[in-house]
Amino acid sequence: MGLTKPHKRLLITGADGQLGCALREESVQFSNYEFVFATKKMLDITSKASIQNVIEAHKPDIIINTAAYTAVDAAEKDSDAAYALNQEAVRLLAEVCDQNAIALIHISTDYVFDGMASIAYTEEVVPNPQTVYGKSKLAGEQAIQALDTLTYAIIRTSWLYSAYGHNFYKTMIRLGKERETVSVVDDQYGIPTLANDLAKAILQLVTTLGYAHRGIYHYSNSGKATWYAFAKAIFESLEMETKVLPVSSEAFPTVATRPKNSILNCTKIVDTFGVSRPLWNEALQHII
């Protein structure tokens, strides 16, 4: 099984989220595709009937699922909502895709790992989620993998930010305007990933995605940072004089445990699809 049509129609779920908005922005560079951007109002992925109706109306070749429950702390108190969107809805979407020979690209997260490794996580590392959010996202991955005839790519990413939605980048800008000094944790490591770079990688991947490529991939920008280093870079790039103070994770207790190490090894997706991974601090200049 594979994709044989030279002209592909892509349907993006969660089109009003930050990755959905980034995909819309980058789509102008991919004129050989047709795009259908499905917002929450247009498509309810928790409803099989809604999924079937949208597929019947638009007949996509590939669905890119960016919709997710991403409120990490809230998920600890409302696990039903997290699992409904991150597992059950993904299972419904994957099953309908499988029944209609539609390929599925699904976005997952570094939270499927425990964050305690001393090196970057490869796709072969056995997941060990420590939060409801991470557990629900892993359950969604497993629902996709259970379908033997489905063409799919699960892409795990981390520290995603953009000019859209709610994210660390926008939070820092808001705090920088409100305060002279901001305290930011300096003992959690990851790679800030610009949503537009992830969007480009996804759309490049679409070009050659086939049944032989089914599996899990990691994508982030390249380099390494702490949240403190990321915050400093944000203020410096915007020429804001906000002072950033490094603090430990204990200074900001959270309901859900944050991983100490969110660094993903992205060799597999680069070798398989030839996507580019700009340095995170260079990517930051692009959003400015």
C-alpha positions as CSV (number, residue, x, y, z in Angstrom):
1,M,0.0,0.0,0.0
2,G,1.2,3.5,-0.7
3,L,0.3,6.9,-2.2
4,T,0.2,6.8,-5.9
5,K,-1.6,10.0,-6.8
6,P,0.7,12.7,-8.1
7,H,-1.5,15.4,-6.8
8,K,-2.3,15.2,-3.1
9,R,-5.1,16.8,-1.1
10,L,-4.2,17.4,2.5
11,L,-6.7,17.8,5.3
12,I,-5.3,19.5,8.5
13,T,-7.2,19.0,11.7
14,G,-6.9,21.5,14.5
15,A,-6.3,24.2,11.9
16,D,-6.9,27.0,14.5
17,G,-4.0,25.8,16.7
18,Q,-0.4,27.0,16.5
19,L,0.8,24.2,14.3
20,G,-2.3,24.4,12.1
21,C,-1.7,28.1,11.6
22,A,1.9,27.5,10.8
23,L,0.9,24.9,8.2
24,R,-1.5,27.4,6.7
25,E,1.3,29.9,6.4
26,E,3.8,27.5,4.9
27,S,1.2,26.0,2.5
28,V,1.7,28.8,0.0
29,Q,5.1,27.3,-0.7
30,F,3.6,23.9,-1.7
31,S,1.3,24.8,-4.6
32,N,1.3,21.2,-5.9
33,Y,-0.9,20.2,-3.0
34,E,-4.5,21.1,-2.2
35,F,-5.2,22.1,1.4
36,V,-8.3,21.8,3.5
37,F,-7.9,23.5,6.9
38,A,-10.4,22.0,9.3
39,T,-11.1,24.0,12.5
40,K,-12.9,22.7,15.6
41,K,-16.2,24.0,14.3
42,M,-15.7,22.2,10.9
43,L,-14.5,18.9,12.3
44,D,-15.0,17.2,15.6
45,I,-12.5,14.4,15.7
46,T,-14.2,12.9,18.8
47,S,-17.1,12.1,16.5
48,K,-16.8,9.3,13.9
49,A,-19.7,10.7,12.0
50,S,-18.1,14.1,11.8
51,I,-14.8,12.6,10.6
52,Q,-16.7,10.5,7.9
53,N,-18.7,13.5,6.7
54,V,-15.6,15.7,6.3
55,I,-13.7,12.9,4.5
56,E,-16.7,12.3,2.2
57,A,-17.0,16.0,1.4
58,H,-13.3,16.7,0.7
59,K,-11.8,13.2,-0.1
60,P,-8.2,13.9,1.2
61,D,-5.2,11.7,0.4
62,I,-3.5,12.6,3.7
63,I,-4.7,13.8,7.0
64,I,-2.4,15.8,9.2
65,N,-3.7,15.6,12.8
66,T,-2.5,18.6,14.9
67,A,-5.5,18.5,17.2
68,A,-4.7,17.6,20.8
69,Y,-5.4,18.2,24.4
70,T,-2.2,19.9,25.5
71,A,-3.0,21.5,28.9
72,V,-0.4,19.4,30.7
73,D,-1.4,20.4,34.3
74,A,-5.1,20.4,33.7
75,A,-4.9,16.9,32.3
76,E,-3.9,15.6,35.8
77,K,-7.3,16.6,37.1
78,D,-9.3,15.9,33.9
79,S,-7.8,12.7,32.5
80,D,-11.1,11.8,30.8
81,A,-10.8,14.9,28.6
82,A,-7.2,14.3,27.8
83,Y,-7.8,10.7,26.8
84,A,-10.9,11.6,24.8
85,L,-8.9,13.8,22.5
86,N,-5.4,12.3,22.6
87,Q,-6.4,8.6,22.5
88,E,-10.0,7.9,21.6
89,A,-10.3,10.6,18.9
90,V,-7.0,9.5,17.4
91,R,-8.2,5.9,17.3
92,L,-11.4,7.0,15.4
93,L,-9.4,9.1,13.0
94,A,-6.9,6.4,12.3
95,E,-9.6,3.8,11.8
96,V,-11.5,6.0,9.3
97,C,-8.2,6.7,7.5
98,D,-7.4,3.0,7.3
99,Q,-10.9,2.2,5.9
100,N,-10.6,4.9,3.2
101,A,-6.9,4.3,2.3
102,I,-5.9,7.8,3.6
103,A,-2.4,8.3,5.0
104,L,-2.2,9.8,8.5
105,I,0.5,12.1,9.9
106,H,0.0,12.5,13.7
107,I,1.8,14.9,16.0
108,S,3.0,13.5,19.3
109,T,5.3,14.7,22.1
110,D,8.5,14.2,24.1
111,Y,6.3,13.7,27.2
112,V,6.0,10.0,26.2
113,F,9.4,9.7,27.8
114,D,10.3,10.1,31.5
115,G,12.8,12.9,30.8
116,M,15.5,11.3,32.9
117,A,17.9,10.2,30.2
118,S,21.4,11.8,29.9
119,I,21.4,11.7,26.1
120,A,18.9,12.6,23.3
121,Y,15.9,10.3,22.9
122,T,15.8,8.1,19.8
123,E,12.7,6.5,18.5
124,E,13.8,3.2,19.8
125,V,13.8,4.2,23.5
126,V,10.9,2.6,25.3
127,P,8.4,5.3,26.4
128,N,7.8,5.8,30.1
129,P,5.4,8.8,30.5
130,Q,5.2,10.4,33.9
131,T,2.0,12.5,33.3
132,V,-1.6,12.0,32.2
133,Y,-0.8,14.1,29.2
134,G,2.2,11.9,28.2
135,K,0.2,8.7,28.9
136,S,-2.7,9.8,26.8
137,K,-0.5,10.8,23.9
138,L,1.3,7.5,24.1
139,A,-2.1,5.7,24.0
140,G,-2.9,7.7,20.8
141,E,0.4,6.5,19.2
142,Q,-0.4,2.9,20.1
143,A,-3.9,3.2,18.6
144,I,-2.4,4.2,15.3
145,Q,0.3,1.5,15.4
146,A,-2.3,-1.2,16.0
147,L,-3.6,-0.8,12.4
148,D,-1.5,-3.0,10.2
149,T,-2.6,-1.6,6.8
150,L,-2.5,2.1,7.7
151,T,0.1,4.4,6.1
152,Y,1.2,6.7,8.9
153,A,3.9,8.8,10.3
154,I,3.9,9.7,14.0
155,I,6.1,12.8,14.6
156,R,7.1,13.6,18.2
157,T,8.2,17.1,18.8
158,S,9.1,19.3,21.8
159,W,9.1,22.9,23.0
160,L,7.0,24.1,20.1
161,Y,6.4,27.8,19.8
162,S,5.2,30.3,17.2
163,A,3.5,33.7,16.8
164,Y,0.1,31.8,17.2
165,G,-1.7,30.5,20.2
166,H,-0.3,30.0,23.7
167,N,3.3,29.1,24.1
168,F,6.5,30.0,26.0
169,Y,7.7,32.6,23.4
170,K,4.5,34.6,23.7
171,T,4.4,34.3,27.5
172,M,7.9,35.7,27.8
173,I,7.0,38.7,25.6
174,R,4.0,39.4,27.7
175,L,5.9,39.1,31.0
176,G,8.8,41.2,29.6
177,K,6.3,44.0,28.9
178,E,4.9,43.7,32.5
179,R,8.1,43.2,34.5
180,E,11.7,44.4,34.7
181,T,12.9,40.9,35.9
182,V,11.6,37.4,35.0
183,S,12.7,34.2,36.7
184,V,13.0,31.1,34.4
185,V,14.0,27.5,35.2
186,D,17.6,26.6,34.1
187,D,17.7,22.9,34.9
188,Q,15.4,21.6,32.1
189,Y,17.0,20.9,28.8
190,G,15.4,20.8,25.3
191,I,15.4,22.3,21.9
192,P,13.0,25.2,21.1
193,T,11.2,24.3,17.9
194,L,9.6,26.9,15.7
195,A,6.2,25.6,14.5
196,N,6.9,26.9,11.0
197,D,10.0,24.7,10.7
198,L,8.0,21.6,11.9
199,A,5.3,22.6,9.3
200,K,7.9,22.7,6.5
201,A,9.3,19.3,7.6
202,I,5.8,17.8,7.6
203,L,5.0,19.1,4.1
204,Q,8.3,17.9,2.8
205,L,7.7,14.5,4.3
206,V,4.3,14.3,2.5
207,T,6.1,14.3,-0.9
208,T,7.5,10.8,-0.4
209,L,5.4,9.3,2.4
210,G,4.3,5.7,1.6
211,Y,3.5,2.5,3.4
212,A,7.2,1.6,3.7
213,H,7.8,4.7,5.8
214,R,5.2,3.9,8.4
215,G,6.6,4.5,11.9
216,I,7.6,7.0,14.5
217,Y,9.9,10.0,13.8
218,H,11.3,12.8,16.0
219,Y,11.6,16.4,14.8
220,S,12.9,19.5,16.5
221,N,15.2,22.4,15.6
222,S,18.9,21.6,16.3
223,G,21.1,22.7,19.2
224,K,20.3,22.7,22.9
225,A,19.0,25.1,25.5
226,T,17.3,25.5,28.8
227,W,14.2,27.5,29.3
228,Y,16.4,30.2,30.8
229,A,18.6,30.3,27.7
230,F,15.5,30.4,25.5
231,A,14.0,33.3,27.5
232,K,17.3,35.3,27.3
233,A,17.5,34.7,23.5
234,I,13.9,35.9,23.1
235,F,14.5,39.2,24.9
236,E,17.8,39.8,23.2
237,S,16.3,39.2,19.8
238,L,13.5,41.7,20.5
239,E,16.0,44.1,22.1
240,M,14.0,44.1,25.3
241,E,15.9,45.0,28.5
242,T,14.1,42.5,30.7
243,K,16.5,40.8,33.1
244,V,16.3,37.0,33.3
245,L,17.2,35.2,36.5
246,P,18.0,31.5,36.4
247,V,16.2,29.3,39.0
248,S,15.7,25.6,39.7
249,S,12.5,23.7,38.9
250,E,11.7,23.6,42.6
251,A,11.1,27.4,42.4
252,F,8.1,26.7,40.1
253,P,6.2,23.6,41.4
254,T,3.7,22.3,38.9
255,V,0.9,19.8,39.1
256,A,2.4,17.7,36.3
257,T,6.1,16.8,36.4
258,R,8.1,18.5,33.7
259,P,10.8,16.4,32.0
260,K,14.4,17.4,32.8
261,N,15.5,16.3,29.4
262,S,13.3,16.9,26.4
263,I,16.0,16.6,23.7
264,L,15.0,14.4,20.8
265,N,17.4,12.6,18.4
266,C,16.1,13.5,15.0
267,T,18.6,11.5,12.8
268,K,15.9,9.2,11.5
269,I,13.6,11.8,10.0
270,V,16.6,13.6,8.4
271,D,18.0,10.4,6.9
272,T,14.6,9.2,5.7
273,F,13.0,12.4,4.3
274,G,15.9,14.8,4.0
275,V,14.2,17.5,6.1
276,S,16.2,20.4,7.4
277,R,16.7,21.3,11.1
278,P,17.8,25.0,11.5
279,L,19.6,25.9,14.7
280,W,17.0,26.9,17.3
281,N,18.5,30.4,17.9
282,E,18.6,31.1,14.2
283,A,15.0,29.9,13.8
284,L,14.1,32.4,16.5
285,Q,15.3,35.3,14.3
286,H,12.8,34.2,11.6
287,I,9.8,34.7,13.9
288,I,11.0,38.1,14.8
